[in-house]
């Protein structure tokens, strides 16, 4: 029995479902029951009927699944798969920022810890941030953490100003406007898609600024047949599977998140076999964080 077969057998025995992020290794995406971006995964996690959820992503994603499923077992195959951006702010720092801006609404990108979510009024993902932020009245003071680049992007789209925390994604920060210009020169007919976590000069140099789920939707619906993709290279697998007649080229092959690549087939198998590592969130923190997530999902 090979590893894939072992996983299928264990999944049945455990009554488990496997969720994977678009940035995971291609072989991990292929054995998942559902692959998506943070918004798609949050929505899926909220409706899961399996007893066990194996989350192939980084830790804050598994935490979100645990928050939305207090009666279920959530496993992450590698507990060291963290998110540097999420670690750039903690609950104490956010409380201090809120104290300096009394009355301000606190909004967090889903790429944040459960403790930070618990301090926020609402959560957003890159896929729904514009829609969620548009629900705030004009002139309302808003704290946006931790990603300064996504916050800046939404701010420019809506013509508003936010109090931005100086967090960022180290992987997306590697992408430059010069790299995009070089890629365009080599592929002049390609449509350039970049992620909202990219810096402003990179976003300005692109044709489309989208979440990974948004990239998949745009690629399916577009009449273009060649795309330059400016985000973590794991998304290329899904794009190519869903659009076999189209060509997808990474703007930069160095856009690899080492944490997203920590999970392997062997770790998924071992996680199901040993029921490790179980992700839990303190009940009081989970209850408050759940409100921020559910408010987002309701929009």
N, C-alpha and C positions, 0 to 999 in steps of 0.2 A: 504494500500500500504506500503510495507516494504521499508527500506532505499535503497536497491539495485534497486528496481522498480522506486523509486523516482528519483534516479540518471539517470536511463535509459530514463525516461520521460523528465527530464530537459536537458539531453544531446541532445535529438532530437530537443527540442524547441530552444536551444541555437546554434544549428549547431556546436556542440563541439566535440572534441576528447580528450581522457584521456590517457596521457603518464605516465608510472610508472617505477621507477628504480627497479632493481633486489633486492634491500635491503628493499623495502617497506613491510608493513604488507601483509600477504598472501591474506587477503580479499580485500585489495586495488589492488594488482596485478590482482586478478580475475575479477575486474570490469573495468580494463584498456583495451583500444583498442590495446595498444602495451606496452610490458614490455621488458626492455633491459638494457645494460650497458651504460656508458656515450657516447661511440662512436655510438652505435646503436641508442640511443635516439637523438643525435645530427643529425645524418643522417635522421632520421624520421622527426625531427622538421623542417629540411630544405625542406621537400617535402609535408608538411601538407596542405590540401586544405580546412580544416574546418575554420570557422570564429573565434572560441574560442579554445584555448589550455589550458587544465587543467593539470598542471605539478605536479605529485606526486613524489617528490624528495626533495633535499635540494635547497636552494635559488640560488646558482650559476648555477644550471641546468636550472631553470626557466628563469634566466637572459639570458643564452645562447639561449634558445628558443625564447625569446623576441628579441634578437639581430638578429637572423636569420629570424624573421617574423615581420618586422617593421609595417606592415599594419594590423596585427591581435591582438586580445586580448589574453594575456597570464595571467593565474590565478595560484596562488599557494594557496592551501587550508590552509596552516599555514605558515605565513610569518616569524615566529621565527625559522623555520627549517633551521638552518645555517650549516656551515661546519667549524669546528675549524681549519682545515688545511688551507683553503682558507683565513681565517682571520689572518694567521701567517705572511703574507706579504701584504703591501699596495703599491700603485703606487709610493709614495714618496720614500719608501725604495728601490724599484726596480730602480727608476731613479738614485738614489745614487750609486747603484751597477753598473749600466750601465756606469755612469760617471767614476767610478774607473777602468772600463775595456772598454775603447773606441774601437769601431770596433768589439766588441764581438756580436754575434747573441744572441738575447734574446728569450728563449723558455719557455712557461709556460704549466704546466699540466692543464687540463681543470678544475680541482678543484681549481679555482682561481676566483677572482672577475672580473667584467667587466672592471674596471679601470686598473687592472693588465694585462688583456688580451690586452687592448688598447696600452700598453707599449711594447708588444712583437711582434716579427717577425712572429711567428707561434705558434700554440697550439698543444698539443698532448693529447691523452688519454692513459690509461694503455693498451688498446687493439691495438693501432697503434703506440705507442712510438718508438719501435725498427725500424719500417718501415720508420717513418718520420725522425728520427734522422740519419738514414743511408743515407739520401739524402744530408747531410752536408759533405763538403770535409774534408778529414783527415787533422788534424792540425788546423782547424778553432776553434777559441776560442768561447766557448758557455756557456752562463749563463742558468742554468736550475732551475726554481722555480715552486712551493714552496716545493715539496716533495723530500727530500734528499734520501729516500730509493728507490723510483722508478727511480730517476736519477742515483743512484748508480748501480741499476740493469741493466739499459740500457747501462751505461758506461762499465760495465764488459762484456756485451754481444758483444758490438761493439769494445772493446779494445780502448776506448777513455777516455779522462778526461774532466769533466765538472766543471764549477764553481757552486757548489751546495748551495742552500739556506737551512738552518737547519730546514725546516718545516717537519711535519709528521702527520699521521693520528692517533689520540689517540686510536681509536678502534683497529686498526691493531697492534699498538705498544704493546698491552697487550699480544700478542701471543709470546711465547718463544720456543726455540729449545727443552727445557726440556719437554714442554707440548706435542710437536710433538712426542718426543721419547716415552713418556708415552702412547700416543694414538696408536702409531705403535705397541707397546708391546701388547696392548689389541686387535688390529686388524692387525695382521701381513701380511695379504693378500691384504690389502687395498692400493690403490694408493693415495698418499698425494698431494693435490693441494693447493697452497697458492697464495695469491695476491701479486702483485709487490710492494704494499705499505708496505709489511712486512720488518722487519730488515734483514740484511744480514745473520745472523746465522740461522734465520728461513727459508729464501729462500734456503740456502745451505742444510738444513735438509729435504727439500721437494723433491718430484719427478718431479713436474711441477710447474712453476711460471706463472700464467695466470691472465688475466682480468676476470671479472665475465662472460662476453660474451664468452671468451676463455674457461672458465671452462665448460660452457654449451655445446660448440662445442666438446670439448675433451671428455666429458662424453658420448655424443651421439655416437661418432665414436670409442671409446675405447672398446676393448673386455673384459676389467675388469668389474666386477659386484659389486665391493665395493670400495667406495672412502671416504677418510678423507678430509674434506673441511675446509681449513684455511682462512676464510674470514667472513664477517658479515653474521649472520645466516639467514637473509632474503632470500639469494640465494637458500637455501635448498628447498624452495617451488617450484621454477621453475625447479630445477634439478629433483625433485621427479615427478612432473607433466609430464615432457618430457621423463623421463626414469623410468616408473613404475616397471620394472623388476629388477632395480638396487638399491643398498643401498647406502645412503649418510649419513655420520656421521660427526657432527661438531667436529673439533679438540678441540674446547673449546666453551662451551655454553655461556660463558660470552662475546663473540664477538658480541655485540649488539650496534649499533649506536643509541643513544637516539634521535637524530634529525631525522633520517630516520623513526623512529617509531611515530613521532608526528602526522602524517597525518592519519586520520581515515575515515571510510565511511561517518560518519556524517559530518565531515569537508568537504569532497568532495561534498556532497549534498548541504551544506550551501554555499560553494564557487560558485557552479553553480546557485543556487537560487538567491544569493545576488550579483553575479559577483564580488566577492572579494577573495583574495586580488590581485589587478592588478599589474603586474610587468612591470616596465618601466625603460629604460636606456636612459640617456642623449644622444641626437642625435650624437653629436661629438664623444663621447666615443664609442657609438655603432658602428659608421662607422669604426673607427680604430680597434675595437675588432673584427668586422665582417671579416676584412681582414685576421687576424690571424687564425680565425676559418675556413674560406673558403679555405685558403691555405692548412690547414690540410685535409679538406674534399676532396680536389682535388688530394691528393696523394693516 
